[in-house]
Amino acid sequence: MAPLTEQHLPADALEAEPRHNWAREEVEALFALPFADLTFAAQTAHRKNFDANEVQFSQLCSIKTGGCPEDCGYCNQSSKFDTGLPASKLMEVQKVIDEAARAKEGGATRFCMGAAWREPKDRDMATVEAMVRGVKALGMETCMTLGMLSTEQTERLGDAGLDYYNHNIDTSPEYYDQVITTRTFQDRLDTLARVREAGINVCSGGIVGMGEADSDRAGMLMALANLPEHPQSVPINALMPTTGTPLGSSDALNPIEFVRMIAVARIMMPKSVVRLSAGRENMSDEMQALCFLAGANSIFVGDKLLTTANPGKDHDEALMERLGIRSMPAHANPSEKPSRGSDGRVQAAE
């Protein structure tokens, strides 16, 4: 019998170095693999670059909730939808640092701060920079998601020492305007380019279960993998339908199809951390275990994401113990770039 890589996988699918020239038919061929072959290939790629029994633990904090002028059809923070979520002001710096300290005590190694903005106002930049410095001083990886960024804003975040910037592409270029109309797919790519050019690690992925076709899931991963540099962190979210949003009555994606999404992401972006992101609250332990087997090696911990539920600490700890999974140390991602310090110079990872 021919080896797996010759029998089923597209040519060069398991190359040692990441590729940036994926063709549509290659990606769709990966999705079409028999499930056992796909997960085996994904686990093979995973073990070439990571400890297969380590998972990176992140915790989210909404530093400014609600009132966003965008019309992202999945989001309960949009001011365009009646979701009952009140808007809040930007949190005080010390309160954010205190939240980060509690997250670290709870086992998180990365602290992700999110603000419901189209883009930050220049008057708020000094505050968010202080948040980055304060959280970084705790020895944690820092991540922010603030919407679109100008070149100057991106440079300021880099100078503050920000490790990661999250800006998801959400879905395929072809399906994008079915989900969002207030900014374009190219707007997303432009912000990602500024983040890369500033030397900040990119966190970018998308959401599945929004009514997209199989081809759109392939198109989303192809758009990410064919960027000039793979995102160092790739969150794959399962839609959390929220009453009042246009996608609030969407049907959940079949669990096996979700695991396929994780596996193909792992094969296409072998050195990136692939996060089993939003939606774990609705996943069985068995489904999560399959996702880890398929190459997921990051999760959000804590009872809450930005505004939606997440499995509790006790449940996660019990699951990780049953699976023999350990915490990935901070800055252990092999594709991570060192951040800059407050003086603008590159700092070595701790």
C-alpha positions as CSV (number, residue, x, y, z in Angstrom):
1,M,0.0,0.0,0.0
2,A,1.3,3.5,-0.9
3,P,2.2,5.8,2.0
4,L,-0.4,8.2,3.2
5,T,1.4,11.2,1.7
6,E,1.4,9.6,-1.7
7,Q,-2.0,7.9,-1.5
8,H,-4.2,10.8,-0.5
9,L,-2.4,14.1,0.3
10,P,-1.9,16.9,-2.3
11,A,1.7,17.3,-3.4
12,D,3.9,19.2,-0.9
13,A,1.1,19.3,1.7
14,L,3.5,18.3,4.5
15,E,6.5,20.3,3.4
16,A,8.9,21.2,6.2
17,E,8.6,24.9,5.6
18,P,5.3,26.8,5.4
19,R,3.9,27.5,2.0
20,H,2.3,30.7,0.7
21,N,1.1,29.5,-2.7
22,W,-1.9,27.3,-1.9
23,A,-4.3,26.7,-4.8
24,R,-8.0,26.3,-4.3
25,E,-8.1,22.8,-5.6
26,E,-5.3,21.8,-3.1
27,V,-7.2,23.2,-0.2
28,E,-10.4,21.5,-1.2
29,A,-8.6,18.2,-1.7
30,L,-7.4,18.4,2.0
31,F,-11.0,19.0,3.1
32,A,-12.1,16.0,1.0
33,L,-9.6,13.5,2.6
34,P,-11.0,10.6,4.6
35,F,-11.3,11.8,8.2
36,A,-8.7,9.4,9.6
37,D,-6.2,10.4,6.9
38,L,-6.8,14.1,7.5
39,T,-6.4,14.0,11.2
40,F,-3.3,11.7,10.9
41,A,-1.7,14.2,8.5
42,A,-2.6,17.1,10.8
43,Q,-1.2,15.4,13.8
44,T,2.0,14.6,11.9
45,A,2.4,18.3,10.9
46,H,1.7,19.3,14.5
47,R,4.4,17.1,16.0
48,K,7.0,18.4,13.6
49,N,6.7,21.9,15.2
50,F,5.1,21.6,18.6
51,D,4.8,19.5,21.7
52,A,1.6,17.6,20.9
53,N,0.6,17.6,24.6
54,E,1.0,21.4,25.2
55,V,-1.8,23.9,24.8
56,Q,-1.4,27.7,25.1
57,F,-3.9,29.3,27.5
58,S,-5.2,32.8,26.8
59,Q,-7.7,34.9,28.6
60,L,-9.9,37.6,27.2
61,C,-10.9,40.9,28.7
62,S,-13.4,43.4,27.2
63,I,-11.8,46.7,27.9
64,K,-14.5,48.6,26.1
65,T,-17.9,46.9,25.5
66,G,-20.7,47.6,23.0
67,G,-21.6,50.6,21.0
68,C,-19.5,49.5,17.9
69,P,-20.6,51.3,14.7
70,E,-19.8,48.2,12.5
71,D,-22.5,45.8,11.3
72,C,-20.7,42.5,11.7
73,G,-23.7,40.1,11.5
74,Y,-22.4,37.8,14.3
75,C,-21.6,40.4,16.9
76,N,-23.9,41.5,19.8
77,Q,-21.6,44.6,20.4
78,S,-22.9,46.3,17.2
79,S,-24.9,49.5,17.8
80,K,-26.9,48.6,14.8
81,F,-28.6,45.6,16.4
82,D,-30.9,45.4,19.4
83,T,-29.2,42.8,21.5
84,G,-29.7,44.4,24.9
85,L,-26.0,44.8,25.5
86,P,-25.2,48.2,27.1
87,A,-22.2,50.1,26.0
88,S,-19.4,50.9,28.4
89,K,-16.5,53.3,28.6
90,L,-12.9,52.3,28.3
91,M,-11.7,50.5,31.4
92,E,-9.1,52.1,33.7
93,V,-5.6,50.9,33.3
94,Q,-5.1,49.5,36.8
95,K,-8.4,47.5,36.6
96,V,-7.1,45.9,33.4
97,I,-3.8,45.0,35.0
98,D,-5.6,43.6,38.0
99,E,-7.7,41.4,35.7
100,A,-4.5,40.2,34.0
101,A,-2.9,39.3,37.3
102,R,-6.0,37.2,38.2
103,A,-5.8,35.6,34.7
104,K,-2.2,34.7,35.3
105,E,-3.0,33.2,38.7
106,G,-5.6,31.1,37.0
107,G,-3.1,29.7,34.5
108,A,-3.3,32.0,31.5
109,T,0.0,32.9,29.8
110,R,-1.5,35.4,27.3
111,F,-3.9,38.3,28.1
112,C,-6.0,39.5,25.2
113,M,-7.7,42.9,25.5
114,G,-10.6,43.8,23.2
115,A,-12.4,47.1,22.5
116,A,-15.6,47.4,20.5
117,W,-14.3,50.1,18.2
118,R,-14.2,50.5,14.4
119,E,-10.8,51.9,15.1
120,P,-9.2,53.5,18.2
121,K,-9.2,57.3,18.6
122,D,-5.8,58.8,19.0
123,R,-6.9,60.2,22.4
124,D,-7.2,56.6,23.7
125,M,-3.8,55.4,22.5
126,A,-1.9,56.4,25.6
127,T,-4.3,54.5,27.8
128,V,-4.1,51.3,25.7
129,E,-0.3,51.6,25.5
130,A,-0.2,51.8,29.3
131,M,-2.3,48.6,29.5
132,V,0.1,46.8,27.3
133,R,3.1,47.9,29.4
134,G,1.4,47.0,32.6
135,V,0.3,43.5,31.5
136,K,3.7,42.8,29.9
137,A,5.3,43.7,33.3
138,L,3.5,40.7,34.7
139,G,5.4,38.4,32.4
140,M,2.4,37.6,30.2
141,E,2.1,37.6,26.4
142,T,0.0,40.7,25.4
143,C,-2.6,40.8,22.7
144,M,-5.1,43.5,21.7
145,T,-8.0,43.8,19.2
146,L,-9.1,47.4,18.7
147,G,-10.4,47.3,15.1
148,M,-8.6,48.9,12.2
149,L,-5.3,50.7,12.8
150,S,-3.4,53.5,11.2
151,T,0.3,53.2,10.6
152,E,1.1,55.6,13.5
153,Q,-1.2,53.7,15.9
154,T,0.4,50.4,14.9
155,E,3.9,51.8,15.5
156,R,2.8,53.1,18.9
157,L,1.5,49.7,20.0
158,G,4.8,48.1,18.8
159,D,6.8,50.6,20.8
160,A,4.7,49.8,23.8
161,G,5.8,46.2,23.5
162,L,2.6,44.6,22.2
163,D,3.2,40.9,21.3
164,Y,0.1,40.1,19.3
165,Y,-2.6,42.0,17.5
166,N,-5.8,40.2,16.6
167,H,-7.7,41.2,13.5
168,N,-9.8,38.4,12.1
169,I,-10.6,38.1,8.4
170,D,-13.9,36.4,9.5
171,T,-14.6,34.4,6.4
172,S,-13.7,34.0,2.7
173,P,-13.3,37.1,0.4
174,E,-16.3,35.8,-1.6
175,Y,-18.7,35.5,1.4
176,Y,-17.4,38.5,3.3
177,D,-20.1,41.0,2.2
178,Q,-22.8,38.6,3.3
179,V,-21.6,39.1,6.9
180,I,-20.2,42.7,7.0
181,T,-20.9,45.8,4.9
182,T,-19.3,48.6,6.9
183,R,-15.7,47.7,6.0
184,T,-14.2,45.6,3.2
185,F,-12.1,42.5,3.2
186,Q,-9.3,44.6,1.9
187,D,-9.6,46.9,4.9
188,R,-8.8,43.8,7.0
189,L,-5.8,42.9,4.9
190,D,-4.5,46.5,5.1
191,T,-4.5,46.5,8.9
192,L,-2.8,43.1,9.0
193,A,-0.1,44.4,6.6
194,R,0.5,47.4,9.0
195,V,0.8,45.0,12.0
196,R,3.3,42.8,10.1
197,E,5.3,45.8,9.0
198,A,5.5,47.0,12.6
199,G,7.0,43.7,13.7
200,I,4.0,42.8,15.8
201,N,2.8,39.1,15.7
202,V,-0.5,38.6,13.9
203,C,-3.4,36.8,15.4
204,S,-6.0,36.3,12.6
205,G,-8.6,33.7,11.8
206,G,-12.3,33.5,11.3
207,I,-15.7,32.2,12.2
208,V,-17.5,29.1,10.9
209,G,-21.2,28.3,11.1
210,M,-22.4,31.6,9.6
211,G,-24.2,30.0,6.7
212,E,-21.1,29.9,4.5
213,A,-20.4,27.1,1.9
214,D,-17.7,24.5,2.2
215,S,-15.8,26.5,-0.5
216,D,-15.9,29.6,1.8
217,R,-14.2,27.7,4.6
218,A,-11.5,26.6,2.2
219,G,-11.3,30.2,0.9
220,M,-10.8,31.7,4.3
221,L,-7.9,29.4,5.1
222,M,-6.3,29.9,1.7
223,A,-6.5,33.7,2.3
224,L,-4.7,33.3,5.6
225,A,-2.1,30.8,4.4
226,N,-1.2,32.8,1.3
227,L,-0.4,36.0,3.2
228,P,3.3,37.0,3.0
229,E,3.7,35.7,6.5
230,H,1.5,33.2,8.2
231,P,-0.4,34.6,11.2
232,Q,1.5,33.5,14.3
233,S,-1.8,32.7,15.9
234,V,-4.9,31.4,14.1
235,P,-8.2,31.4,16.0
236,I,-10.9,29.2,14.6
237,N,-14.3,30.3,16.1
238,A,-17.6,28.4,16.0
239,L,-20.4,31.0,15.8
240,M,-22.1,31.7,19.1
241,P,-25.6,32.7,17.8
242,T,-26.8,35.8,19.7
243,T,-30.5,36.9,19.7
244,G,-30.9,40.2,17.9
245,T,-28.1,39.8,15.5
246,P,-28.7,38.9,11.8
247,L,-26.9,35.5,12.3
248,G,-28.7,34.8,15.6
249,S,-30.7,31.9,14.2
250,S,-27.9,30.2,12.3
251,D,-27.5,26.4,12.5
252,A,-24.4,25.0,14.1
253,L,-21.7,23.5,11.9
254,N,-21.5,19.7,12.1
255,P,-18.8,18.8,14.7
256,I,-16.8,16.6,12.3
257,E,-16.7,19.5,9.7
258,F,-15.4,21.8,12.5
259,V,-12.6,19.3,13.3
260,R,-11.8,19.2,9.6
261,M,-11.4,23.0,9.7
262,I,-8.9,22.7,12.5
263,A,-7.0,19.9,10.8
264,V,-6.7,21.8,7.5
265,A,-5.6,25.0,9.3
266,R,-2.9,23.0,11.0
267,I,-1.6,21.4,7.7
268,M,-1.6,24.7,5.9
269,M,-0.1,26.8,8.7
270,P,2.1,24.2,10.5
271,K,4.2,26.6,12.6
272,S,1.2,28.8,13.7
273,V,-0.6,28.3,17.0
274,V,-4.1,27.2,16.1
275,R,-6.7,28.3,18.7
276,L,-9.9,26.4,19.4
277,S,-11.5,29.7,20.1
278,A,-15.2,30.8,20.7
279,G,-17.8,28.1,20.8
280,R,-16.2,25.7,23.2
281,E,-19.2,26.3,25.6
282,N,-21.3,24.3,23.1
283,M,-18.8,21.6,22.4
284,S,-18.6,18.2,24.0
285,D,-15.3,17.1,25.6
286,E,-15.0,14.5,22.9
287,M,-15.3,17.1,20.2
288,Q,-12.6,19.2,21.9
289,A,-10.4,16.2,22.2
290,L,-10.7,15.6,18.4
291,C,-9.8,19.2,17.8
292,F,-6.6,18.8,19.9
293,L,-5.8,15.6,18.0
294,A,-6.3,17.6,14.7
295,G,-3.7,20.2,15.8
296,A,-5.4,22.8,17.9
297,N,-3.0,24.0,20.6
298,S,-4.6,27.1,22.1
299,I,-7.8,27.9,24.0
300,F,-9.4,30.7,25.8
301,V,-9.7,30.1,29.5
302,G,-12.0,31.8,32.0
303,D,-15.8,31.8,32.4
304,K,-16.3,34.5,29.8
305,L,-14.9,35.6,26.4
306,L,-15.7,39.2,25.5
307,T,-19.4,38.9,26.0
308,T,-20.3,35.2,25.5
309,A,-19.9,32.2,27.8
310,N,-16.9,29.9,28.0
311,P,-16.3,26.6,29.9
312,G,-15.4,27.2,33.5
313,K,-12.0,26.7,35.1
314,D,-12.8,23.5,36.9
315,H,-14.2,21.9,33.8
316,D,-11.2,22.9,31.7
317,E,-8.7,21.7,34.3
318,A,-10.5,18.3,34.5
319,L,-10.6,17.9,30.7
320,M,-6.9,18.8,30.4
321,E,-6.0,16.3,33.1
322,R,-7.9,13.6,31.4
323,L,-6.2,14.3,28.1
324,G,-2.7,14.7,29.6
325,I,-2.4,18.2,28.3
326,R,0.0,20.7,29.9
327,S,0.2,24.5,29.6
328,M,2.5,25.8,26.9
329,P,4.9,28.3,28.4
330,A,4.8,32.0,27.4
331,H,6.6,32.8,24.2
332,A,7.1,29.1,23.2
333,N,5.5,29.6,19.8
334,P,8.3,28.8,17.3
335,S,7.0,31.3,14.8
336,E,6.7,34.2,17.3
337,K,8.7,37.3,16.6
338,P,10.2,39.2,19.6
339,S,8.4,42.3,20.6
340,R,9.8,45.9,20.9
341,G,10.3,47.7,24.2
342,S,9.2,51.1,25.2
343,D,12.4,52.5,23.6
344,G,11.4,50.9,20.3
345,R,14.2,48.3,20.4
346,V,13.5,44.6,19.9
347,Q,13.4,42.6,23.1
348,A,14.2,38.9,23.4
349,A,11.3,36.7,24.3
350,E,11.3,35.7,28.0
